[in-house]
Amino acid sequence: MDVLLIGIDAACRRILEPLFADDRLPALSSLLADGVAVPLESHVPPWTPAMWPSIYTGVNPGKHGVFSFLHYEGYDWDVISAEQVREHALWELLDYHDETSVVVNVPVTHPPSSFDGALLPGYTAPESPDCHPPGVLKAVTDAIGPYQLYPDRDGTTNPDAYTELVGQRGAAFRYLAEQYDPSFGFLQFQATDTVFHEHPGDHTLVEAIYERVDTEIERTLDQFDPNTVFVVSDHGIGEYTGVGFRMNTFLERHGYVETTESGAGMPSWEPIRDGQLRSGGDDTSASPELLTHIGAALSRVGITTRRVGRLLDRAGLTDTVASIVPDGLVRAGQRQIDFPSSRAFMRARIELGVRINLEGRDPAGVVAPEEYDAVRSSLIELLSGVKTPGGEPVFERVGPREEFFDGPYADEAVDIVTIPNEYNHFLTADLLAEPFGPPGQPWNHKREGIFIAAGTDIEHARISPHLFDVAPTVLSALEIPPSDRMDGTVLPIVEPVAPQSYPPYETDESDTRGGDGAVADRLATLGYLDRT
């Protein structure tokens, strides 16, 4: 294997350094000692679905087209999939040069493309996903045993469920690398992020997961002895000690958000999730009776979005919680965001910004094109001045999307990007009584991840890498020309190869495969979806 790229979601110095100090991660420590190790700057928004495509394409979201966990068609949404990534991935460019790749567990790679090698998709894929080539998942499970993308419902309370998934990633990658003899391997671990969302503050579980990741890395290095190893993360992670800021509540107070009680708008699910679902009983089983019960409640309050029933069903609600859901639904359904009638709103908190309801672009746009610049400037000024109840600025930067994204899909992003101050305040799309409240999660993403490069051909140099630099640097390490469309540059730790022009990425407009309902449940459980 010429190059091995290891992805560790949410890895950063604040998590790794205590583990290094206690000699808990010998394999990573060895790479750190032999190579170059520095923080890796993330982009906006620093969330898994946007950043891993940026890592494996080398372009910003305005060029690859993925900004969050959701893909929008008008005011409706679905969970994103690889069909929304509209730029060539590393393994596709390598296939262009007749090189073989093995890719395991990388987020937003389902459904997979066809290339020389093998791919098992990662995060946002459904359980038992389509893989490349067809039939390869069965070959993997025949060889190594069970292979799951996500822990079982009851597994979220079992620490071994996470370490078992980590072990499956390593075993599957090593099996496929033996079968395909790739020049490039890409192995990603997601549990290092998930644990902070599902078990915040459980340092013992964090240590167990990282130790198992380190074991799988060591086994892989021992078996394949790659010439060059890169370790990257898409973002960091840390505690949120600031406030929760409810963007749509704030925008409603200033006349931008309109509400409805007709059931025609999208309901705010945060009160249900936080007030009732998370305080349910110990039984996590779901049943057809429960779905019927919830369906009747939804019908009574006029909530029409087609996903809500299946999301709540797959969330594993208890009978105890089900008995109180109708009241919660009524409370949440009384005031909903009327997206078509609003001038501007936050679609989802993970977009980190505000979308203007623009005439001619959005299905029921109410802001005329000639008013767009004035409305956006007024909103930027308004949001720039927002302070917490304690007098601290909520945002460290508020600006137009052109300052953050460029490319053919930039207009799919929010119109105004709002970056929380030091990523210490938690933005939500909730529509509640007050604009401020406690942060929705005690731990969440930070802007800096990690970058480690080790190998005989790695030059020690002072670098400040951005995650856009990963793809062109990996390709140069393989002596393959990067794409001239990439936003990143080749880091001076490898011999640079001049970029070349590759055929434009072609999309299949007839392909209607979309996100899986169970995946949306998973995202909501982790707190990524506000269910607004």
C-alpha positions in Angstrom: 0.0 0.0 0.0 1.5 3.3 -1.1 -0.7 5.7 0.9 -3.0 5.0 3.9 -5.4 7.8 4.9 -6.9 7.3 8.3 -9.9 9.5 9.3 -10.8 9.9 13.0 -14.0 12.0 13.3 -13.7 14.9 15.8 -10.2 14.0 16.8 -8.3 17.0 18.2 -5.5 17.9 20.6 -7.8 18.6 23.6 -8.9 14.9 23.4 -5.7 13.3 22.3 -3.1 14.9 24.4 -4.3 13.4 27.8 -4.4 10.0 26.1 -0.9 10.5 24.7 0.4 11.6 28.2 -1.0 8.4 29.7 0.6 6.2 26.9 -2.9 5.0 25.9 -2.3 5.4 22.1 1.0 3.8 21.1 0.3 3.6 17.4 -0.8 7.2 17.0 2.0 8.3 19.3 4.5 6.6 17.0 3.1 8.3 14.0 3.2 11.6 15.9 6.8 11.1 16.9 8.0 10.1 13.4 6.0 12.6 11.4 4.5 16.0 11.1 1.6 16.7 13.5 -0.4 20.0 13.5 -4.0 21.3 13.9 -6.1 21.0 10.8 -8.4 23.9 10.1 -12.0 23.0 9.3 -14.4 25.0 7.2 -17.9 26.3 7.6 -20.0 24.6 8.8 -17.7 22.2 10.7 -20.0 19.2 10.6 -19.4 15.7 9.4 -21.5 15.7 6.2 -20.0 18.8 4.7 -16.4 18.3 5.8 -15.7 14.7 4.7 -16.7 15.4 1.1 -14.4 18.5 1.3 -11.6 16.2 2.5 -12.1 13.6 -0.2 -12.7 16.1 -3.1 -10.4 19.0 -2.1 -13.2 21.6 -2.8 -15.4 23.8 -0.7 -19.2 23.0 -0.3 -20.0 25.5 -3.0 -18.3 23.2 -5.5 -19.3 19.8 -4.1 -22.8 20.8 -3.1 -23.2 19.4 0.5 -23.6 21.9 3.3 -25.3 19.9 6.1 -27.1 16.6 6.8 -30.1 17.8 4.8 -30.7 18.4 1.1 -33.5 20.8 0.3 -36.0 20.8 -2.5 -37.9 24.1 -1.9 -39.0 24.0 1.7 -38.9 20.2 1.9 -35.9 18.2 2.9 -34.3 14.8 2.8 -31.1 13.3 4.4 -28.2 13.9 2.0 -26.5 11.1 0.2 -23.5 10.7 -2.1 -25.7 11.8 -5.1 -25.5 15.3 -3.7 -21.7 15.3 -3.8 -21.0 16.7 -7.3 -17.3 16.6 -7.6 -14.9 13.7 -8.1 -13.7 11.8 -5.0 -10.0 10.8 -4.5 -10.7 7.2 -5.5 -12.5 8.3 -8.7 -9.5 10.4 -9.7 -7.2 7.4 -8.9 -9.4 5.2 -11.0 -8.8 7.6 -13.9 -5.1 6.8 -13.5 -5.7 3.0 -13.2 -5.0 2.9 -9.5 -6.9 0.7 -7.1 -8.5 2.0 -3.8 -10.2 0.5 -0.8 -12.5 2.8 1.1 -14.2 1.9 4.4 -16.7 3.8 6.5 -16.2 7.3 5.0 -19.3 9.5 5.5 -21.5 10.5 2.6 -20.3 7.8 0.2 -23.7 6.1 -0.3 -24.7 5.1 -2.9 -21.2 4.4 -4.1 -19.8 5.1 -7.5 -18.1 2.5 -9.7 -14.3 2.5 -9.6 -11.3 0.1 -9.5 -11.5 -1.2 -5.9 -14.0 -1.6 -3.1 -16.1 0.7 -0.9 -18.2 0.1 2.2 -20.1 3.4 2.9 -20.2 5.2 6.2 -22.3 7.7 8.0 -25.6 8.8 6.4 -25.9 5.4 4.6 -28.7 3.1 5.7 -27.9 -0.1 7.6 -26.9 -2.9 5.2 -26.1 -0.4 2.4 -25.4 -0.8 -1.2 -21.6 -1.3 -1.5 -19.1 -1.4 -4.3 -18.8 -3.9 -6.0 -22.2 -5.5 -5.5 -21.9 -8.5 -3.2 -18.8 -7.3 -1.4 -20.6 -6.7 1.9 -21.6 -10.4 2.0 -18.0 -11.4 1.3 -16.9 -9.2 4.2 -19.4 -10.6 6.6 -18.6 -14.2 5.5 -15.0 -13.4 6.3 -15.1 -11.4 9.5 -18.6 -11.9 10.9 -21.2 -9.1 11.5 -20.7 -5.7 10.1 -22.9 -2.8 11.2 -22.9 0.9 10.5 -24.7 1.8 13.7 -25.1 0.2 17.1 -28.5 -1.5 17.8 -31.0 0.6 19.7 -30.1 -1.1 23.0 -26.4 -0.8 22.0 -26.3 2.9 22.8 -26.3 2.0 26.5 -23.7 -0.7 26.0 -20.1 0.6 25.8 -18.9 -2.5 24.0 -21.2 -1.7 21.1 -19.0 1.2 20.1 -15.7 -0.6 20.4 -17.2 -3.5 18.5 -18.1 -1.2 15.6 -14.5 0.2 15.6 -13.2 -3.3 15.4 -15.4 -4.1 12.5 -14.1 -1.2 10.6 -10.5 -2.3 11.0 -11.2 -6.0 10.2 -13.2 -5.1 7.1 -10.6 -2.8 5.8 -7.8 -5.3 6.3 -9.8 -8.1 4.6 -10.6 -5.9 1.6 -7.0 -4.6 1.3 -5.8 -8.2 1.2 -8.3 -9.0 -1.6 -7.7 -5.9 -3.7 -4.1 -4.9 -3.0 -4.8 -1.2 -3.3 -2.3 1.6 -3.8 -4.6 3.8 -1.7 -6.5 3.0 1.4 -9.0 5.1 3.3 -10.2 3.9 6.7 -12.5 6.1 8.8 -13.7 5.9 12.4 -16.9 7.6 13.4 -17.5 6.4 16.9 -14.9 9.0 18.2 -17.5 11.7 17.4 -20.7 9.8 18.2 -19.6 9.1 21.8 -19.6 12.8 22.6 -23.2 13.3 21.3 -24.6 10.1 22.9 -22.5 9.9 26.1 -21.2 13.5 26.8 -18.8 13.5 29.7 -18.2 9.7 29.7 -14.4 9.9 29.6 -14.0 6.2 30.3 -16.0 5.3 27.2 -14.0 7.9 25.2 -10.8 6.3 26.3 -12.0 2.8 25.4 -13.1 3.9 21.9 -9.8 5.7 21.2 -7.8 2.7 22.5 -9.6 0.4 20.2 -9.1 2.8 17.3 -5.4 2.8 18.1 -5.4 -1.0 18.2 -7.0 -1.2 14.7 -4.5 1.4 13.3 -1.6 -0.6 14.7 -2.9 -3.9 13.2 -3.4 -2.2 9.9 0.1 -0.7 9.9 1.7 -3.9 10.9 -0.1 -5.9 8.1 0.4 -3.5 5.2 3.3 -1.2 6.1 2.2 1.7 3.9 4.9 4.0 2.5 3.0 7.1 3.7 0.3 7.5 6.4 -2.0 10.5 6.8 -4.3 10.9 9.9 -7.0 13.6 9.6 -10.1 14.7 11.3 -12.9 16.8 9.9 -13.3 19.0 13.0 -12.6 19.1 16.7 -14.9 18.6 19.7 -15.3 20.4 23.0 -17.6 21.5 25.8 -20.2 24.2 25.1 -20.4 26.5 28.1 -22.2 29.3 26.4 -25.9 29.8 25.7 -28.5 28.4 23.3 -29.6 30.9 20.7 -33.0 30.2 19.0 -32.6 31.9 15.7 -36.1 31.7 14.5 -37.6 33.0 17.7 -35.2 36.0 17.4 -36.2 36.5 13.7 -39.9 36.3 14.6 -39.5 39.1 17.1 -37.9 41.2 14.4 -40.6 40.6 11.8 -38.8 38.1 9.5 -40.4 34.8 10.6 -44.1 34.2 10.2 -45.9 31.5 12.1 -49.0 29.3 11.5 -51.3 27.2 13.7 -52.9 25.5 10.7 -50.6 22.5 10.6 -49.4 23.6 7.2 -46.0 24.7 8.5 -43.2 22.6 9.8 -43.5 21.8 13.6 -40.9 22.5 16.2 -39.9 19.1 17.5 -37.3 20.3 20.0 -39.7 20.7 22.9 -40.9 17.1 22.4 -37.4 15.7 22.1 -35.9 17.6 25.0 -38.9 17.7 27.3 -40.4 14.2 26.8 -38.5 11.8 24.5 -35.2 12.1 26.3 -36.9 11.6 29.7 -38.7 8.4 28.7 -38.5 5.1 30.4 -36.0 2.3 30.1 -37.8 0.2 27.6 -36.6 1.3 24.1 -38.8 -1.1 22.0 -41.0 0.2 19.3 -44.3 -1.4 18.1 -46.9 -1.1 15.4 -49.4 0.0 18.0 -47.1 2.9 18.9 -46.9 4.0 15.2 -50.7 3.9 15.0 -51.0 5.9 18.2 -48.6 8.6 17.0 -50.2 8.7 13.6 -53.6 9.4 15.1 -52.1 12.2 17.2 -50.4 13.7 14.2 -53.6 13.7 12.2 -55.5 15.4 15.1 -53.1 18.4 15.1 -52.8 18.6 11.3 -49.1 17.9 11.0 -48.6 16.8 7.4 -44.9 16.3 7.0 -44.5 12.7 5.8 -41.4 11.9 7.7 -42.6 12.6 11.3 -44.3 9.3 11.8 -41.4 7.1 10.7 -38.9 9.2 12.5 -40.7 8.9 15.8 -41.4 5.2 15.2 -37.7 4.4 14.6 -36.6 6.5 17.5 -37.7 3.6 19.8 -40.2 5.5 21.9 -41.6 3.8 25.0 -45.3 3.2 25.7 -44.9 5.6 28.6 -43.6 8.3 26.4 -46.2 7.5 23.7 -49.0 8.2 26.3 -47.8 11.8 26.7 -46.8 12.5 23.1 -50.2 13.8 21.9 -50.2 16.6 24.5 -46.6 17.5 23.4 -47.6 17.4 19.8 -50.4 19.8 20.4 -48.1 22.2 22.2 -45.5 22.0 19.4 -48.1 22.1 16.7 -49.8 25.3 17.9 -47.1 27.6 16.5 -45.1 26.5 13.6 -42.8 28.3 11.2 -44.7 29.2 8.1 -41.7 29.0 5.7 -43.4 30.1 2.5 -44.7 33.3 4.2 -41.5 34.2 6.1 -39.0 36.7 4.8 -36.0 34.9 6.3 -35.5 31.9 8.6 -33.1 29.2 9.8 -33.9 26.0 8.0 -31.7 23.8 10.3 -29.2 24.7 13.0 -26.4 22.7 11.3 -26.4 25.1 8.4 -25.1 27.9 10.7 -27.0 30.6 9.0 -30.2 32.3 7.7 -31.9 31.7 4.4 -33.8 34.5 2.7 -37.1 33.5 1.1 -36.2 35.0 -2.3 -38.7 35.5 -5.1 -37.8 33.6 -8.2 -35.5 31.2 -6.4 -37.6 29.8 -3.6 -41.1 28.3 -4.4 -43.1 31.0 -2.6 -40.4 33.7 -2.3 -41.6 36.9 -0.7 -38.5 39.0 -0.9 -38.2 40.7 -4.3 -34.8 40.4 -6.0 -34.3 44.2 -5.9 -34.8 44.0 -2.1 -32.4 41.1 -1.5 -29.2 43.1 -0.9 -30.9 45.5 1.5 -32.7 42.8 3.4 -29.5 40.8 3.7 -27.4 43.8 4.8 -30.0 44.7 7.5 -30.0 41.1 8.8 -26.2 41.0 8.9 -26.1 44.2 10.9 -28.9 43.0 13.2 -27.3 39.6 13.9 -23.8 41.1 14.3 -25.0 43.0 17.3 -26.8 40.2 19.2 -25.4 39.7 22.7 -26.1 37.0 25.3 -28.0 37.9 28.5 -24.5 38.2 30.0 -23.4 40.8 27.4 -21.1 38.6 25.3 -21.4 38.6 21.5 -23.3 35.6 20.2 -21.4 35.6 16.9 -17.8 36.1 16.2 -18.5 36.6 12.5 -21.7 37.2 10.4 -21.3 37.6 6.7 -22.7 36.9 3.2 -22.3 33.4 1.9 -19.8 34.6 -0.8 -17.2 35.1 1.9 -17.4 31.3 2.7 -18.5 29.5 -0.4 -17.9 29.7 -4.1 -18.8 27.4 -7.0 -21.8 26.3 -9.0 -23.8 25.2 -5.9 -23.1 28.1 -3.6 -26.7 29.4 -4.0 -27.9 26.3 -2.3 -26.3 27.5 0.9 -27.7 29.9 3.5 -27.6 33.5 2.4 -26.1 34.7 5.7 -23.5 32.7 7.6 -23.5 33.1 11.4 -20.4 31.7 13.2 -20.9 31.3 17.0 -18.4 33.0 19.2 -15.5 30.4 19.6 -18.2 27.8 18.7 -19.3 28.1 22.3 -22.9 29.0 21.8 -25.4 26.5 20.5 -27.6 27.7 17.6 -31.0 26.1 17.1 -33.9 26.5 14.7 -36.4 26.2 17.6 -39.5 28.4 17.7 -40.0 28.9 21.4 -41.0 31.7 23.7 -37.6 33.2 24.4 -34.6 33.6 22.1 -32.1 32.4 24.7 -31.9 29.2 26.7 -29.3 26.6 27.8 -27.1 25.0 25.1 -28.8 22.1 23.4 -25.8 19.8 24.0 -23.0 19.9 26.5 -20.4 18.9 23.9 -20.3 19.8 20.2 -18.0 20.6 17.3 -15.0 23.0 17.3 -13.1 24.4 14.3 -9.8 22.6 14.6 -9.1 19.0 14.0 -5.7 17.2 13.6 -3.4 16.4 10.7 -0.6 13.9 11.0 1.7 12.8 8.2 4.4 10.1 8.5 6.5 8.0 6.2 9.9 7.8 4.5 8.9 10.4 1.9 7.4 13.0 4.3 9.5 16.1 4.6 9.4 18.0 7.9 8.2 21.5 7.3 6.2 24.1 9.1 2.6 23.9 7.8 -0.8 25.3 8.7 -3.0 22.9 6.7 -6.6 23.4 5.8 -8.8 20.3 5.2 -9.0 21.3 1.5 -5.3 20.5 1.3 -5.7 16.9 2.2 -6.9 15.6 -1.2 -4.2 17.3 -3.4 -1.5 16.3 -0.9 -2.6 12.7 -0.8 -2.7 12.6 -4.7 0.8 14.1 -4.9 2.1 11.5 -2.4 0.8 8.9 -4.9 2.5 10.8 -7.7 -1.0 11.6 -9.2 -1.9 15.1 -10.5 -4.5 16.8 -8.3 -7.5 18.4 -10.0 -7.2 22.0 -11.1 -10.6 22.6 -9.6 -9.4 21.8 -6.1 -9.4 24.7 -3.6 -6.6 23.2 -1.6 -2.8 23.1 -2.4 -0.2 20.5 -2.0 1.5 20.8 1.4 5.3 21.1 1.2 5.7 17.8 3.1 5.5 15.9 -0.2 6.9 16.4 -3.6 4.3 18.4 -5.5 2.7 17.2 -8.7 1.3 19.8 -11.0 -2.5 19.8 -11.2 -4.4 18.8 -14.3 -7.8 19.2 -15.7 -10.2 16.3 -15.2 -13.5 15.7 -17.0 -16.4 17.7 -15.3 -18.5 15.8 -12.8 -21.7 14.5 -14.4 -24.9 14.1 -12.4 -27.7 11.8 -13.2 -30.8 13.9 -12.8 -33.0 10.8 -13.1 -31.5 9.2 -10.0 -34.1 9.6 -7.2 -32.4 7.6 -4.5 -32.5 9.6 -1.3 -31.8 9.4 2.4 -33.1 6.6 4.6 -35.7 7.3 7.3 -33.7 5.4 9.9 -30.7 7.6 9.1 -32.8 10.7 9.9 -33.7 9.1 13.2 -30.0 8.6 14.0 -29.2 12.2 13.2 -32.1 13.5 15.4 -30.9 11.3 18.2 -27.4 12.8 18.0 -28.9 16.3 18.0 -28.1 17.2 14.4 -31.7 17.6 13.4 -34.0 20.0 15.2 -37.0 18.4 13.6 -38.2 21.8 12.6 
